Amino acid sequence: MITQSINLNLIPGAVPPRIKVSQYDFGSRTLQFTLFNGTSPFTTASLTARIQGTKPDNKGFSYDATYNAGVVTADVTRQMTACAGAVICELVIVDGSNNELGTGNFILDVEAAALSEDTDISETEIPAIIDAAEANAERAEAAAELAEAASAHAPYIGDNEHWYVWDSDDEQYVDSGVDAKGDDGATIVSVEKTSTSGYIDTYTITMSDGTTSTFTVTNGTSTLPGGGTKGQVLTKKSGTTGDADWSSDLEEGMESLIDSTVGWTGKNLLENNATTTTTNGITFTVNSDGSVTVSTGAGGATADTFLTMHLISTGTTLVDGTLDGKNVVLSGCPSGGSTSTYWLQFYNYGGVNTARDFGEGSGAFTVDLDPVPNNSNIAIIIKSGQILTTPITFYPMIRLATVTDSTYEPYHKSVEECLEEKIGWGDVSGDVQKNMLPFRMTDKEDSGITFRQMSDGTVKVWGTATANTGCVICQFYDWNNKKLIDDPAVGKSVVLSGAPANASASTFYLNYYHYNGTNNISDYGNGTIPFTPSDNIASGPKHVQISVINGANLGTEQNPTIFKPMIRLASVEDPTYAPYVPSNSELYNKRIKTGTVTGTTGAGAGALRLGNLDDSSTIILEAHTKSLKNSNPLMCVPYTNEYGHWYVKVCTNDFSAALSTDVTVIYSYIEK
């Protein structure tokens, strides 16, 4: 058995090895391939291999080979050498999922036999045949030796990325001058939008070789009013009605946002309030998009039947006046509508006038609800005897007469309705969060107890009380002006909660002092009963505080007692704590305020009291005054004294000049 060893590179592009074999040579020759991945041995384990190829007669073959740690062994078969000439072969490496991991090409150079297999042999030529056979054997052996020598010196890619081949005369590798890598391809330089037509944008791709190509992006399926497209921000100019008054300028639209959005609706102004029902042999199925599918049994409708979808008035009591004064069109009746079959109608849209749609729209009409028409409604009517075993579908819609497109669109709530649902539009003062107890506490240490408020409004308390003590969480009383500070819970039925579960009257608890001017109410761990705070402060200051009784132990700083003070509406049953968030009205009322004070500061640096402001309820933002004539500029420095009262120091910039005349200080502040 002759074994020929060949080095085979799995990277494409190399010069394929040529392996010399003789025609009809089989069963006596083994090919042994040592695999390389570039310049590195290919040694991946647990793979399989096969050899496949195409003979000069254009017929192919494929045989399994043996793979072992980067070495593939295969016997030369009869089909491999059946035809003389160059047989293009390929060695294929596959994994367990039959995925091809790599291939390497080689050429079986099949030398033609002197005597073909189908040649008749005469007895007188036997010596010649024997000689020819021996010669063929010798040539085959020589070819094997040449092939083995060639495979031992397989071409490789040098550092200069050229192919290097073996020079047998000089017995060394030489540079072939052939690049192993082709020319670099063109790369993308830029992708830019170069034009827009309607809702289609065209982008141009520019390559490094100067060539270009284009592609388009469609932003929607139809254009919108004012020439805008789906996917583009459009805003309605305030006080306008036509399509030409739409703008794609976001800034322009935002300037008139409030005026231009309140009251906006979708195309369909009809809110279908009907529900699926069966009556008089008719089944009305209200679909999710507001359309209504109608069907009957074989007996048909047993009576004239109305499905009321939207009430305008009950008697002469107005139920919904949103369509009043609008010039509209009613549409959505399927084909086949008539006064004897079925139709859509707006009953008594103004006085005793009724608009009907039999399948082509009602035509324009103006809704007039002053005075309120009697029993006005929008309904589907099915006449008695009508048989609808094949269901029909109504697409009820009321649209502005200026909207010419009658294609059905489901009803959507207006911006105004959405605002009312989300933030109580038109009733900002009633928009409060769950916890109505503001954070107005100052950390405190007294009688062995430390009170520390956290960022979420909860209060950590620890220590052992050496006397009765407490800490005010929220003061509702202005000591300087003797007046009530804003209390979000005034006039509301509320509950106070947040004391720990082990609170009691003899240890610690939460207390709302003088919530109605005279009475107190306390939470001992389970929340209070509902109560209503008032704005009465005749009997003393109102405030919420944590009270601690002498001798009570509230733990350590590492393991403190946690209070979660909260005042919530009594209608809110969930006692889970939520941090305080200012209501819309509180945020609106927290506007910057200003004041002035005039006085003589006397010799040297002096101070003026800023009204009756103190740091428990206000923050001074800025104070200033003009320079006195012929003097240095003046400085105004706000500060608080030990009682928390706000003052301002007024002096020259060197803190030394005497100010013997009155100065007026202008200051700005915000209430906490």
C-alpha positions in Angstrom: 0.0 0.0 0.0 1.4 3.4 -1.1 0.8 6.3 1.3 1.1 9.8 -0.1 1.3 12.7 2.5 -0.1 16.1 1.5 -0.3 19.4 3.4 -3.7 21.1 2.7 -4.6 24.6 3.6 -8.3 25.2 4.4 -8.1 29.0 3.7 -9.4 29.6 0.1 -7.1 31.2 -2.5 -4.0 29.0 -2.2 -2.6 27.1 -5.1 -4.2 23.6 -4.9 -1.8 20.7 -4.6 -1.6 18.3 -7.5 -1.4 14.6 -6.7 -0.1 12.2 -9.3 -2.0 8.9 -9.7 -2.4 6.4 -12.5 -5.6 5.6 -14.3 -7.5 2.6 -12.9 -5.3 2.8 -9.8 -7.3 1.8 -6.7 -7.0 -0.3 -3.6 -3.2 0.2 -3.5 -2.9 3.9 -2.6 -3.8 6.0 0.5 -3.9 9.8 0.6 -3.0 11.4 4.0 -3.8 15.1 4.3 -2.4 17.2 7.2 -4.7 20.2 7.5 -3.7 23.8 8.1 -5.6 27.0 8.9 -3.4 29.5 7.2 0.0 29.0 8.8 -1.4 27.2 11.9 -2.2 23.5 12.1 -6.0 22.7 12.1 -6.5 20.4 15.1 -10.2 20.7 16.0 -11.4 17.4 17.5 -14.6 15.4 17.0 -15.2 16.1 13.3 -15.9 14.0 10.2 -14.6 14.4 6.6 -15.4 13.3 3.1 -13.7 13.6 -0.3 -15.8 14.6 -3.3 -14.9 15.6 -6.9 -15.8 15.8 -10.6 -14.1 13.6 -13.3 -13.3 14.8 -16.8 -16.5 12.9 -18.0 -18.5 15.4 -15.7 -19.5 12.6 -13.4 -18.9 13.1 -9.7 -18.1 11.0 -6.7 -18.2 11.4 -2.9 -16.5 9.1 -0.3 -16.2 9.2 3.5 -12.7 9.8 4.8 -11.2 9.2 8.3 -10.6 12.4 10.4 -8.3 12.3 13.4 -7.0 15.6 15.1 -6.4 17.5 11.9 -5.2 14.5 9.7 -7.6 13.1 7.1 -6.9 9.6 5.5 -8.7 8.3 2.4 -8.0 5.3 0.1 -8.0 6.0 -3.7 -11.1 4.4 -5.2 -11.8 3.1 -8.6 -14.1 6.1 -9.5 -11.4 8.6 -8.6 -9.0 7.2 -11.3 -11.6 6.0 -13.8 -10.9 8.9 -16.2 -7.5 10.3 -17.3 -6.9 14.0 -16.8 -7.3 16.5 -14.0 -9.9 15.5 -11.4 -11.0 18.5 -9.3 -11.4 17.3 -5.8 -12.5 18.9 -2.5 -11.9 17.7 1.1 -14.8 18.8 3.3 -14.8 19.0 7.1 -18.2 18.8 8.9 -19.3 18.9 12.5 -21.9 16.8 14.3 -24.8 18.9 12.9 -23.5 18.4 9.3 -22.4 22.0 9.1 -19.4 22.5 6.8 -16.5 24.0 8.9 -14.0 24.2 6.1 -12.9 22.9 2.7 -9.7 22.5 0.9 -9.2 21.8 -2.9 -6.7 19.6 -4.6 -6.2 18.0 -8.0 -5.9 14.3 -8.7 -3.7 14.3 -11.9 -4.7 11.0 -13.4 -2.2 9.8 -15.9 -3.8 7.9 -18.8 -3.2 4.1 -18.8 -1.4 2.6 -21.8 -4.1 0.0 -22.0 -7.7 0.7 -21.3 -9.9 -1.7 -19.5 -12.0 -2.6 -22.5 -9.1 -3.2 -25.0 -8.9 -6.7 -26.5 -5.6 -8.4 -25.7 -3.9 -10.7 -28.2 -1.7 -13.5 -26.9 1.3 -12.3 -28.9 1.2 -9.0 -27.0 1.4 -10.4 -23.5 5.1 -9.6 -23.0 4.4 -6.0 -24.1 1.4 -5.8 -21.8 3.5 -7.0 -18.9 6.2 -4.5 -19.8 3.6 -1.8 -20.0 2.1 -2.8 -16.6 5.5 -2.7 -15.0 6.2 0.7 -16.6 2.9 2.0 -15.3 3.7 0.7 -11.8 7.1 2.5 -12.0 5.5 5.7 -13.2 2.9 5.5 -10.5 5.5 5.0 -7.8 7.5 7.9 -9.2 4.4 10.1 -9.3 3.7 9.2 -5.7 7.2 10.2 -4.7 6.8 13.5 -6.6 3.4 14.2 -5.0 4.8 13.5 -1.6 7.7 15.8 -2.2 5.3 18.5 -3.4 2.9 18.1 -0.5 5.7 18.5 2.0 6.4 22.0 0.6 2.9 23.4 0.3 2.6 27.1 -0.7 2.0 29.6 2.1 1.1 33.3 2.6 4.1 35.4 3.5 4.3 38.6 5.7 4.0 40.7 2.6 0.7 38.9 1.8 2.2 37.2 -1.3 2.1 33.5 -2.1 5.4 31.7 -1.5 6.1 28.5 -3.5 8.9 25.8 -3.2 11.7 26.0 -5.7 12.9 22.5 -6.0 16.1 23.5 -7.8 17.3 25.9 -5.0 15.4 23.9 -2.4 13.9 26.9 -0.8 10.6 28.9 -0.8 10.5 31.9 -3.2 8.1 34.9 -3.6 5.7 34.2 -6.4 4.7 37.9 -6.7 1.0 36.8 -6.5 -1.1 38.7 -4.0 -2.9 36.4 -1.6 -5.5 39.2 -1.0 -7.6 40.9 -3.7 -8.1 44.6 -4.1 -10.0 46.5 -1.3 -13.7 47.0 -2.1 -15.5 50.3 -1.9 -16.8 51.5 1.5 -19.7 53.7 2.6 -18.8 57.3 3.0 -22.2 58.8 3.9 -26.0 58.1 4.0 -28.0 61.3 3.6 -31.6 62.3 3.0 -31.6 64.1 -0.3 -35.2 64.7 -1.1 -38.8 64.4 0.2 -41.9 64.0 -1.8 -45.1 63.9 0.2 -44.6 61.2 2.8 -41.7 59.5 0.9 -38.1 60.4 1.9 -35.2 59.5 -0.5 -31.8 58.7 0.9 -28.5 58.6 -1.1 -25.6 56.3 -0.2 -22.2 57.6 -1.4 -19.3 55.1 -1.7 -15.6 55.7 -1.4 -15.1 55.1 -5.1 -17.6 57.9 -6.0 -20.5 55.6 -6.9 -23.9 56.3 -5.4 -27.2 54.4 -4.9 -30.5 55.5 -3.4 -33.4 54.0 -1.3 -36.7 55.4 -0.1 -38.5 55.4 3.3 -42.3 55.7 3.4 -43.5 57.5 6.6 -47.1 56.6 6.2 -49.9 55.8 3.8 -51.6 59.1 3.4 -50.9 62.8 3.8 -52.4 64.8 6.7 -53.9 68.3 6.7 -51.5 71.1 5.8 -49.3 68.8 3.7 -47.9 67.0 6.8 -47.3 63.3 6.9 -47.8 60.5 9.3 -44.9 60.4 11.7 -44.5 64.2 11.6 -45.5 66.5 14.5 -48.5 68.6 13.5 -50.1 71.3 15.6 -53.3 73.4 15.1 -52.9 77.1 15.1 -55.1 78.8 17.8 -58.5 80.0 16.7 -58.4 78.4 13.2 -60.5 75.8 11.5 -59.2 75.0 7.9 -56.6 72.5 6.7 -54.3 75.4 5.7 -54.1 76.4 9.4 -52.2 73.2 10.4 -48.5 73.7 11.1 -45.6 71.3 11.2 -43.6 73.9 13.2 -43.6 72.5 16.7 -42.5 75.7 18.3 -45.3 77.6 16.6 -47.8 75.0 17.7 -46.6 74.9 21.3 -47.0 78.7 21.6 -50.8 78.3 21.4 -51.0 74.8 22.9 -53.7 75.5 25.5 -56.0 77.4 23.2 -55.5 75.0 20.3 -55.9 71.7 22.0 -58.8 72.0 24.5 -61.8 70.5 22.8 -59.9 68.8 20.0 -61.4 65.5 18.9 -60.7 62.8 16.4 -62.5 62.6 13.1 -65.5 60.7 14.5 -67.4 62.8 17.0 -69.9 60.0 17.9 -69.2 58.1 21.0 -71.2 54.8 20.7 -72.5 54.0 24.2 -74.6 51.0 23.2 -74.0 47.5 24.4 -74.5 44.1 22.6 -78.1 43.1 22.9 -80.8 40.8 21.3 -84.4 42.1 21.0 -87.4 41.6 18.7 -85.5 38.8 16.9 -82.6 41.1 16.1 -79.0 40.7 17.5 -77.0 43.9 17.7 -73.3 43.2 18.3 -71.2 46.2 19.3 -67.7 45.7 18.1 -64.5 47.1 19.8 -64.1 49.8 17.2 -67.6 51.1 17.7 -69.1 49.5 14.7 -72.3 47.5 15.1 -73.1 44.1 13.4 -76.8 43.3 13.0 -78.3 39.9 12.2 -81.7 38.1 12.5 -82.9 34.6 12.4 -84.9 33.2 9.5 -88.1 34.9 10.9 -86.6 38.4 10.7 -87.4 41.4 12.9 -90.7 41.0 14.7 -91.1 44.8 15.3 -89.6 48.1 14.4 -86.5 48.3 16.6 -84.2 51.1 17.7 -80.7 50.7 19.1 -79.9 54.0 20.8 -76.1 54.6 20.6 -75.9 58.1 22.1 -78.3 60.2 24.2 -78.4 63.9 23.6 -81.3 64.6 25.9 -83.8 62.8 28.1 -87.1 64.7 27.8 -85.9 68.3 27.7 -83.0 67.6 30.1 -79.7 68.0 28.2 -77.4 64.9 28.6 -74.6 65.8 26.2 -74.2 69.1 24.5 -70.8 68.7 22.9 -72.2 68.7 19.3 -74.2 71.9 19.8 -73.6 74.5 17.1 -71.5 72.1 15.0 -72.2 71.7 11.2 -71.9 67.9 10.8 -72.6 64.9 8.6 -74.1 61.5 9.8 -72.8 58.4 7.9 -72.2 54.7 8.3 -75.4 52.9 7.1 -74.5 49.9 4.9 -75.9 49.7 1.4 -79.5 48.7 1.0 -80.7 51.2 3.6 -84.2 52.8 3.1 -87.3 53.8 5.0 -88.6 50.2 4.6 -85.4 48.3 5.6 -82.9 50.1 8.0 -81.1 53.4 8.5 -79.1 55.6 10.8 -80.7 58.7 12.3 -80.0 61.7 14.5 -83.5 62.3 16.1 -84.4 65.9 16.9 -81.0 67.4 16.2 -82.7 70.8 16.4 -86.3 71.3 17.3 -88.1 68.4 15.7 -85.7 68.1 12.8 -84.2 64.6 12.1 -81.2 63.7 9.9 -81.1 60.2 8.3 -78.5 58.2 6.5 -79.6 55.4 4.1 -76.1 54.5 2.9 -74.7 57.6 1.3 -74.5 60.0 4.3 -77.1 62.4 5.6 -75.8 65.6 4.1 -74.7 68.5 6.2 -76.8 69.8 9.1 -76.2 72.0 12.1 -77.0 70.7 15.6 -79.1 73.2 17.7 -79.6 72.3 21.3 -81.1 75.7 22.4 -83.8 75.1 23.4 -83.1 71.5 24.3 -85.0 69.3 21.9 -87.2 66.6 23.3 -85.6 63.1 23.6 -82.9 63.7 21.1 -80.7 60.7 20.3 -78.6 59.0 17.7 -79.8 55.4 16.8 -79.9 52.5 14.4 -83.4 51.6 13.1 -84.4 48.2 11.8 -87.9 47.8 10.3 -90.2 45.0 11.2 -90.0 42.0 8.9 -86.5 42.8 7.8 -84.5 39.5 7.4 -80.8 39.7 8.0 -79.6 36.1 8.1 -76.4 37.5 6.4 -75.2 40.0 8.9 -74.7 43.6 8.0 -72.4 46.1 9.8 -73.1 49.8 10.6 -70.1 52.1 10.9 -71.8 55.0 12.7 -69.9 58.3 12.5 -70.6 62.0 12.9 -67.9 64.2 11.3 -67.6 67.9 10.7 -69.0 68.9 7.4 -65.7 70.3 6.4 -64.2 66.8 6.5 -65.0 65.3 3.1 -63.5 61.9 3.6 -66.3 59.6 4.7 -64.0 56.6 5.5 -64.9 55.3 9.0 -62.7 56.1 11.9 -63.3 54.9 15.5 -64.3 57.5 18.1 -61.4 58.9 20.2 -61.8 61.1 23.3 -61.0 64.8 22.9 -57.9 66.3 24.5 -60.2 68.1 26.9 -61.8 64.9 28.1 -58.4 63.2 28.5 -57.2 66.2 30.6 -60.3 66.0 32.8 -59.6 62.3 33.5 -55.9 62.7 34.1 -55.5 65.9 36.1 -59.0 67.3 36.8 -59.0 69.9 34.0 -61.0 72.9 35.2 -60.8 71.9 38.8 -57.1 72.2 39.6 -57.8 73.1 43.3 -59.2 69.6 43.8 -56.3 67.8 42.4 -54.5 66.3 45.4 -52.2 63.4 45.9 -52.8 60.5 48.3 -50.8 62.0 51.2 -51.9 65.5 52.0 -49.5 66.1 54.9 -46.7 68.5 53.9 -43.1 68.0 55.0 -42.4 71.0 57.4 -40.3 69.3 60.0 -36.9 70.2 61.4 -34.7 67.5 62.9 -34.6 67.6 66.6 -32.9 66.1 69.7 -34.6 66.5 73.0 -34.9 64.7 76.4 -32.9 61.7 75.1 -34.9 61.3 71.9 -33.7 62.1 68.3 -36.2 62.9 65.6 -34.8 62.7 62.0 -37.0 63.1 58.9 -35.9 61.1 55.8 -36.2 62.2 52.1 -39.5 60.4 51.6 -41.1 62.1 54.6 -40.9 59.1 57.0 -39.4 59.9 60.4 -36.8 57.9 62.3 -37.0 58.2 66.1 -34.7 56.6 68.6 -33.5 56.9 72.2 -35.1 56.6 75.7 -37.2 59.5 76.8 -36.1 61.3 80.0 -39.3 63.5 79.9 -42.4 64.0 77.8 -41.3 65.4 74.4 -42.3 65.6 70.8 -41.5 67.0 67.4 -43.8 69.0 65.1 -44.0 67.4 61.7 -46.1 70.1 60.1 -47.1 73.5 61.5 -50.3 75.0 60.1 -50.0 78.2 62.1 -48.0 81.4 61.3 -46.9 82.7 64.7 -45.7 86.0 63.4 -48.9 86.9 61.4 -51.2 84.9 63.7 -52.9 83.2 60.8 -53.4 79.8 59.2 -50.7 78.4 56.9 -52.2 76.5 54.0 -53.6 73.1 55.1 -54.6 70.9 52.1 -57.0 68.9 54.2 -59.2 71.8 55.4 -62.8 71.0 54.7 -62.2 67.4 53.7 -63.1 64.2 55.5 -59.7 62.7 56.2 -57.8 60.0 58.2 -54.4 60.4 60.0 -52.2 57.4 60.0 -48.5 56.3 60.2 -47.8 55.6 63.8 -46.0 52.2 64.4 -48.1 49.2 65.2 -46.9 49.2 68.8 -47.8 52.8 69.5 -50.0 53.6 72.5 -51.1 56.6 74.6 -48.5 55.7 77.3 -45.5 55.4 75.0 -45.6 57.3 71.6 -48.2 58.2 69.0 -49.1 60.7 66.2 -51.3 63.7 67.1 -53.2 66.3 65.1 -53.4 69.2 67.6 -56.4 71.5 67.4 -57.5 70.1 64.0 -60.7 72.1 64.2 -59.5 74.8 66.5 -60.3 73.0 69.7 -60.1 69.2 69.3 -57.1 66.8 69.1 -57.1 63.4 67.4 -54.4 60.7 67.7 -53.2 57.7 65.8 -52.0 54.8 68.0 -51.0 52.5 65.1 -54.3 51.7 63.4 -55.2 55.1 61.9 -57.8 57.5 63.2 -61.5 57.6 62.6 -62.4 60.1 59.8 -62.4 63.8 60.9 -62.6 67.2 59.1 -60.0 69.8 59.7 -61.2 73.4 59.7 -59.5 76.8 59.3 -60.5 77.8 62.9 -57.4 78.8 64.9 -59.1 80.6 67.8 -58.0 78.2 70.5 -54.4 77.8 69.5 -51.9 76.8 66.8 -52.7 73.8 64.6 -50.0 71.2 63.9 -49.3 67.5 63.5 -46.6 66.1 65.8 -45.0 62.9 67.1 -45.5 62.7 70.8 -43.2 60.6 73.1 -44.0 59.9 76.7 -41.4 59.9 79.5 -39.7 56.5 79.8 -40.6 55.3 76.3 -37.8 53.4 74.5 -37.8 53.8 70.8 -34.7 51.8 69.9 -31.2 52.8 68.7 -30.0 54.7 65.7 -29.2 51.4 64.0 -32.7 50.0 64.8 -35.0 53.0 65.2 -38.8 53.3 65.4 -40.2 54.4 62.0 -43.2 56.8 61.7 -44.9 57.2 58.3 -47.1 60.2 58.9 -49.9 60.6 56.3 -53.2 62.4 56.0 -55.4 60.9 53.3 -59.0 61.3 52.2 -61.4 59.0 54.2 -62.6 57.7 50.8 -59.2 56.2 50.2 -59.2 52.9 52.0 -55.6 51.8 51.2 -53.5 52.8 54.3 -50.2 52.1 52.5 -47.8 55.1 53.0 -47.1 57.4 50.1 -44.8 60.4 50.2 -46.4 63.9 50.1 -46.5 65.5 46.7 -47.9 69.1 46.3 -51.2 69.5 44.6 -51.6 71.6 41.4 -53.1 74.4 43.4 -50.2 74.4 45.9 -47.7 74.5 43.0 -49.7 77.4 41.4 -49.8 79.4 44.7 -46.0 79.0 45.3 -45.2 82.0 43.2 -42.4 84.4 43.9 -43.5 87.3 46.1 -41.8 90.6 46.8 -41.7 93.0 49.7 -39.9 96.2 50.7 -38.6 97.5 54.0 -37.3 101.0 54.8 -35.2 102.1 57.8 -32.0 103.6 59.2 -29.3 101.1 59.9 -27.3 103.4 62.1 -23.5 103.5 62.4 -21.5 100.7 60.7 -23.2 97.5 59.6 -26.9 97.3 60.4 -29.9 95.1 59.9 -33.6 95.5 58.9 -36.4 93.0 59.7 -38.0 91.6 56.6 -41.6 92.0 57.5 -42.9 89.1 59.6 -41.2 86.4 57.6 -39.4 83.5 59.2 -37.5 80.5 57.9 -40.2 78.0 58.9 -42.5 79.2 56.1 -40.4 81.2 53.6 -37.2 81.3 51.7 -35.6 84.6 50.8 -34.4 84.5 47.2 -32.7 88.0 46.9 -32.5 91.4 48.5 -31.0 94.6 47.1 -31.1 98.5 47.3 -29.7 101.3 45.2 -26.4 103.0 46.3 -26.7 106.2 48.3 -25.7 109.3 46.5 -21.9 109.9 46.5 -21.3 106.7 48.4 -19.9 103.3 47.8 -22.3 100.5 46.5 -24.3 98.9 49.3 -24.5 95.2 50.1 -27.6 93.3 51.3 -27.1 90.0 53.1 -30.2 88.1 54.2 -30.0 86.0 57.4 -32.1 84.6 60.2 -31.7 85.2 63.9 -31.9 82.6 66.7 -35.7 82.8 66.5 -35.8 82.1 62.8 -36.8 85.7 61.8 -35.5 87.0 58.5 -33.3 90.1 58.6 -31.0 91.7 56.0 -27.7 93.3 56.7 -27.1 96.6 54.8 -23.7 98.0 54.6 -21.0 99.2 52.2 -18.8 96.7 50.6 -16.1 97.2 53.2 -18.6 96.5 56.1 -17.6 99.8 57.8 -19.4 102.9 56.4 -22.0 104.6 58.6 -25.5 104.8 57.1 -27.3 107.7 58.7 -30.2 108.0 56.3 -33.1 105.7 55.5 -32.5 103.0 52.9 -35.2 100.9 51.2 -34.5 97.2 50.6 -36.5 95.3 48.0 -36.6 91.6 48.5 -38.2 88.5 46.9 -39.2 85.3 48.6 -41.2 82.1 48.1 -43.4 80.3 50.6 -42.4 76.8 51.5 
